[in-house]
Amino acid sequence: MSTYETMSFNLETERLILRPWAESDAADFSALLSERGNGTPPVERIRTSIGELLAATETTGIALLPVERRDGGDFIGYCGLIIGRTTVEEPEIAYELFQHAHGCGYATEAARAVLEAAASTGRKRLWSTVRAWNTPSFRVLEKLGFERDHITTDDNGELVWLTRSLP
Ligand SMILES: CC(C)(COP(=O)(O)OP(=O)(O)OC[C@H]1O[C@@H](n2cnc3c(N)ncnc32)[C@H](O)[C@@H]1OP(=O)(O)O)[C@@H](O)C(=O)NCCC(=O)NCCS
């Protein structure tokens, strides 16, 4: 069993709120995923996915969290920690926002709060895996103090691994 504290699932920044998933987020989450360009996942399936995310958090103590704007209270995406390609001890930071909310510094602001929450669990290191073409994501990670570590290759091409130690 992990020796880390459970991550805080309610985070506030100057402009954003990160809070636990609710079933009522399913339609927004589905709309967000549809922006990946592979169609719109059925809301019923996303409701199941939300249940799975909540169940995973029960065992890992880390979470992806919906991101809302404080002004307006609208869902703009998610940000948080996942095991992903790494481990529960040194998880990955992940984020995805609606296109209409890009370019306002929101991902950096949300990820900075997640980084602090990760440090508060006692974790010493985070990772991120980013496709070589994803300039905006590299910029977010650079602003947060992540450094490139190594590159792997899979069926989708090159994957850049970045890491940051936590205070
Ligand atoms: C990655 C993502 C979350 C960034 O969200 P965001 O809120 O726009 O990010 P921020 O505004 O905090 O920072 C983006 C930075 O990238 C820069 N940027 C954006 N597009 C760029 C481009 N084409 N070339 C160079 N820099 C670019 C911005 O100028 C900004 O840097 P700055 O603060 O120095 O000006 C968003 O693009 C997204 O949801 N993408 C799809 C999902 C995804 O790729 N997730 C990450 C998987 S690893």
The ligand as an SDF file (V2000), in Angstrom:
LIG
                    3D

 48 50  0  0  0  0  0  0  0  0999 V2000
   -2.1440   21.5770  -23.8600 C   0  0  0  0  0  0  0  0  0  0  0  0
   -3.3110   22.4740  -23.4520 C   0  0  0  0  0  0  0  0  0  0  0  0
   -4.0050   21.8900  -22.2240 C   0  0  0  0  0  0  0  0  0  0  0  0
   -2.7640   23.8750  -23.1240 C   0  0  0  0  0  0  0  0  0  0  0  0
   -3.8260   24.6730  -22.6030 O   0  0  0  0  0  0  0  0  0  0  0  0
   -3.7370   26.2780  -22.4680 P   0  0  0  0  0  0  0  0  0  0  0  0
   -4.6480   26.6550  -21.3570 O   0  0  0  0  0  0  0  0  0  0  0  0
   -3.9290   26.8940  -23.7950 O   0  0  0  0  0  0  0  0  0  0  0  0
   -2.2210   26.4570  -22.0130 O   0  0  0  0  0  0  0  0  0  0  0  0
   -1.5790   27.8000  -21.4220 P   0  0  0  0  0  0  0  0  0  0  0  0
   -2.3130   28.9750  -21.9620 O   0  0  0  0  0  0  0  0  0  0  0  0
   -1.4450   27.6620  -19.9420 O   0  0  0  0  0  0  0  0  0  0  0  0
   -0.1060   27.7380  -22.0340 O   0  0  0  0  0  0  0  0  0  0  0  0
    0.0730   27.4450  -23.4170 C   0  0  0  0  0  0  0  0  0  0  0  0
    1.4130   27.9900  -23.8570 C   0  0  0  0  0  0  0  0  0  0  0  0
    1.7320   27.4320  -25.1380 O   0  0  0  0  0  0  0  0  0  0  0  0
    1.9560   28.4960  -26.0550 C   0  0  0  0  0  0  0  0  0  0  0  0
    1.5470   28.0340  -27.3740 N   0  0  0  0  0  0  0  0  0  0  0  0
    0.3210   27.6350  -27.7570 C   0  0  0  0  0  0  0  0  0  0  0  0
    0.3340   27.2650  -29.0390 N   0  0  0  0  0  0  0  0  0  0  0  0
    1.6060   27.4130  -29.4640 C   0  0  0  0  0  0  0  0  0  0  0  0
    2.2580   27.1820  -30.7080 C   0  0  0  0  0  0  0  0  0  0  0  0
    1.6030   26.6980  -31.7620 N   0  0  0  0  0  0  0  0  0  0  0  0
    3.5820   27.4570  -30.7980 N   0  0  0  0  0  0  0  0  0  0  0  0
    4.2680   27.9340  -29.7270 C   0  0  0  0  0  0  0  0  0  0  0  0
    3.6900   28.1630  -28.5140 N   0  0  0  0  0  0  0  0  0  0  0  0
    2.3800   27.8990  -28.4060 C   0  0  0  0  0  0  0  0  0  0  0  0
    1.1490   29.6250  -25.5290 C   0  0  0  0  0  0  0  0  0  0  0  0
    1.5980   30.8500  -26.0520 O   0  0  0  0  0  0  0  0  0  0  0  0
    1.4210   29.4870  -24.0210 C   0  0  0  0  0  0  0  0  0  0  0  0
    2.7060   29.9170  -23.6980 O   0  0  0  0  0  0  0  0  0  0  0  0
    3.0040   31.4060  -23.0810 P   0  0  0  0  0  0  0  0  0  0  0  0
    2.3110   31.4770  -21.7610 O   0  0  0  0  0  0  0  0  0  0  0  0
    4.4800   31.4430  -22.9730 O   0  0  0  0  0  0  0  0  0  0  0  0
    2.4490   32.3910  -24.0640 O   0  0  0  0  0  0  0  0  0  0  0  0
   -4.3550   22.5910  -24.6040 C   0  0  0  0  0  0  0  0  0  0  0  0
   -3.6920   22.9870  -25.7700 O   0  0  0  0  0  0  0  0  0  0  0  0
   -5.1170   21.3060  -24.8570 C   0  0  0  0  0  0  0  0  0  0  0  0
   -6.1190   21.0040  -24.2030 O   0  0  0  0  0  0  0  0  0  0  0  0
   -4.6660   20.5000  -25.8580 N   0  0  0  0  0  0  0  0  0  0  0  0
   -5.3150   19.2590  -26.1950 C   0  0  0  0  0  0  0  0  0  0  0  0
   -5.0690   18.1820  -25.1520 C   0  0  0  0  0  0  0  0  0  0  0  0
   -3.6010   17.9340  -24.9220 C   0  0  0  0  0  0  0  0  0  0  0  0
   -2.7930   18.0020  -25.8420 O   0  0  0  0  0  0  0  0  0  0  0  0
   -3.2490   17.6490  -23.6650 N   0  0  0  0  0  0  0  0  0  0  0  0
   -1.8760   17.3920  -23.2730 C   0  0  0  0  0  0  0  0  0  0  0  0
   -1.4670   16.0030  -23.6250 C   0  0  0  0  0  0  0  0  0  0  0  0
    0.2500   15.7240  -23.1490 S   0  0  0  0  0  0  0  0  0  0  0  0
  1  2  1  0
  2  3  1  0
  2  4  1  0
  2 36  1  0
  4  5  1  0
  5  6  1  0
  6  7  2  0
  6  8  1  0
  6  9  1  0
  9 10  1  0
 10 11  2  0
 10 12  1  0
 10 13  1  0
 13 14  1  0
 14 15  1  0
 15 16  1  0
 15 30  1  0
 16 17  1  0
 17 18  1  0
 17 28  1  0
 18 19  1  0
 18 27  1  0
 19 20  2  0
 20 21  1  0
 21 22  1  0
 21 27  2  0
 22 23  1  0
 22 24  2  0
 24 25  1  0
 25 26  2  0
 26 27  1  0
 28 29  1  0
 28 30  1  0
 30 31  1  0
 31 32  1  0
 32 33  2  0
 32 34  1  0
 32 35  1  0
 36 37  1  0
 36 38  1  0
 38 39  2  0
 38 40  1  0
 40 41  1  0
 41 42  1  0
 42 43  1  0
 43 44  2  0
 43 45  1  0
 45 46  1  0
 46 47  1  0
 47 48  1  0
M  END
$$$$
